[in-house]
């Protein structure tokens, strides 16, 4: 009898393994559908009804203004599409009543700066942005209006890296995304140090599923960044592009279906800090793309299909003088909550 059981055991195991995988497959589909429904219910792609949706939309649009202000040769009426969007959002009653929120306040303040920059340059933009609208935004801000507010920050290379060896509570506030590079290559020696430091990032069960690829072919870099779409106007000095990925092969439960984004995000932050520590200019370029765009990218560079792209990071040496966006951060009482 025991011999029969021993002979049958592999078949039992295979059968139950087959059933387990089938059940997990169904469970995965159910969870994907739940993810879809929640994203559809709450993302601003599909709705723009509550305060957080509206605030997210304001940030999306005002950050485009900040990036446009980085150019010293300002174009008349730049980012007109964003201005029109912000006009609609900033006259919303719920938004006006929450002007004390840091990100909403920055939206009003940046719009005021946009108007003032055009006035100072002698540009007429009445059809896009009237004096009446400008005065209305100032009236919403009231005492919070700051005529010294600036959506950009001026840096020298020396001042930018001045605190890169300071305690973390100082260092963390000095890291900024930079979009101006000289075109000079960062040495392999420095990049090895950067990756070694970035590799201290924690990961689920210490699986360490991240990879960092270095692209130095300028033609391919420009094509890849064109697909990414958020670095337009800044590609000239980009001679090196880091591509951070996370490998799906390292995850084994339905509950971990999105873990590569979590581990990849944790690693990305560590990588950005490591780059800043070693005085390498960098800017995380969001890769929130669809399958179609990943397919287009595959025609330019070859990456393993199992690896999910987390982020592009253009890197390079910084010029002696450059600008960065303000990218105002929330105060802790806005996002630190007791439950």
Secondary structure in CASP SS format (residue, H / E / C, confidence):
PFRMAT SS
TARGET T0000
AUTHOR 0000-0000-0000
METHOD secondary structure of the structure
MODEL  1
X C 1.00
X H 1.00
X H 1.00
X H 1.00
X H 1.00
X H 1.00
X H 1.00
X H 1.00
X H 1.00
X H 1.00
X H 1.00
X H 1.00
X H 1.00
X H 1.00
X H 1.00
X H 1.00
X H 1.00
X H 1.00
X H 1.00
X H 1.00
X H 1.00
X H 1.00
X H 1.00
X H 1.00
X H 1.00
X H 1.00
X H 1.00
X H 1.00
X H 1.00
X H 1.00
X H 1.00
X H 1.00
X H 1.00
X H 1.00
X H 1.00
X H 1.00
X H 1.00
X H 1.00
X H 1.00
X H 1.00
X H 1.00
X H 1.00
X C 1.00
X C 1.00
X C 1.00
X C 1.00
X C 1.00
X C 1.00
X C 1.00
X C 1.00
X H 1.00
X H 1.00
X H 1.00
X H 1.00
X H 1.00
X H 1.00
X H 1.00
X H 1.00
X H 1.00
X H 1.00
X H 1.00
X H 1.00
X H 1.00
X H 1.00
X H 1.00
X H 1.00
X H 1.00
X H 1.00
X H 1.00
X C 1.00
X C 1.00
X C 1.00
X C 1.00
X C 1.00
X C 1.00
X C 1.00
X C 1.00
X C 1.00
X C 1.00
X H 1.00
X H 1.00
X H 1.00
X H 1.00
X H 1.00
X H 1.00
X H 1.00
X H 1.00
X H 1.00
X H 1.00
X H 1.00
X C 1.00
X C 1.00
X H 1.00
X H 1.00
X H 1.00
X H 1.00
X C 1.00
X C 1.00
X C 1.00
X C 1.00
X C 1.00
X H 1.00
X H 1.00
X H 1.00
X H 1.00
X H 1.00
X H 1.00
X H 1.00
X H 1.00
X H 1.00
X H 1.00
X H 1.00
X H 1.00
X H 1.00
X H 1.00
X H 1.00
X H 1.00
X H 1.00
X H 1.00
X H 1.00
X H 1.00
X C 1.00
X C 1.00
X C 1.00
X C 1.00
X C 1.00
X C 1.00
X C 1.00
X C 1.00
X C 1.00
X H 1.00
X H 1.00
X H 1.00
X H 1.00
X H 1.00
X H 1.00
X H 1.00
X H 1.00
X H 1.00
X H 1.00
X H 1.00
X H 1.00
X H 1.00
X H 1.00
X C 1.00
X C 1.00
X C 1.00
X C 1.00
X C 1.00
X C 1.00
X C 1.00
X E 1.00
X E 1.00
X E 1.00
X E 1.00
X E 1.00
X H 1.00
X H 1.00
X H 1.00
X H 1.00
X C 1.00
X C 1.00
X C 1.00
X C 1.00
X C 1.00
X C 1.00
X C 1.00
X H 1.00
X H 1.00
X H 1.00
X H 1.00
X H 1.00
X H 1.00
X H 1.00
X C 1.00
X C 1.00
X C 1.00
X C 1.00
X C 1.00
X C 1.00
X C 1.00
X C 1.00
X C 1.00
X C 1.00
X C 1.00
X C 1.00
X C 1.00
X H 1.00
X H 1.00
X H 1.00
X H 1.00
X H 1.00
X H 1.00
X H 1.00
X H 1.00
X H 1.00
X H 1.00
X H 1.00
X C 1.00
X C 1.00
X C 1.00
X C 1.00
X C 1.00
X H 1.00
X H 1.00
X H 1.00
X C 1.00
X C 1.00
X C 1.00
X E 1.00
X E 1.00
X E 1.00
X E 1.00
X E 1.00
X E 1.00
X C 1.00
X C 1.00
X H 1.00
X H 1.00
X H 1.00
X H 1.00
X H 1.00
X H 1.00
X H 1.00
X H 1.00
X H 1.00
X H 1.00
X H 1.00
X C 1.00
X C 1.00
X C 1.00
X C 1.00
X C 1.00
X C 1.00
X C 1.00
X C 1.00
X C 1.00
X C 1.00
X C 1.00
X E 1.00
X E 1.00
X E 1.00
X E 1.00
X E 1.00
X E 1.00
X E 1.00
X E 1.00
X H 1.00
X H 1.00
X H 1.00
X C 1.00
X C 1.00
X C 1.00
X H 1.00
X H 1.00
X H 1.00
X C 1.00
X C 1.00
X H 1.00
X H 1.00
X H 1.00
X H 1.00
X H 1.00
X H 1.00
X H 1.00
X H 1.00
X H 1.00
X H 1.00
X H 1.00
X H 1.00
X H 1.00
X H 1.00
X H 1.00
X H 1.00
X H 1.00
X H 1.00
X H 1.00
X C 1.00
X C 1.00
X C 1.00
X E 1.00
X E 1.00
X E 1.00
X E 1.00
X E 1.00
X E 1.00
X C 1.00
X C 1.00
X C 1.00
X C 1.00
X H 1.00
X H 1.00
X H 1.00
X H 1.00
X H 1.00
X H 1.00
X H 1.00
X H 1.00
X C 1.00
X C 1.00
X C 1.00
X C 1.00
X C 1.00
X C 1.00
X C 1.00
X C 1.00
X E 1.00
X E 1.00
X E 1.00
X E 1.00
X E 1.00
X E 1.00
X E 1.00
X E 1.00
X E 1.00
X E 1.00
X C 1.00
X C 1.00
X C 1.00
X C 1.00
X E 1.00
X E 1.00
X E 1.00
X E 1.00
X E 1.00
X C 1.00
X C 1.00
X C 1.00
X C 1.00
X C 1.00
X C 1.00
X H 1.00
X H 1.00
X H 1.00
X H 1.00
X C 1.00
X C 1.00
X C 1.00
X C 1.00
END
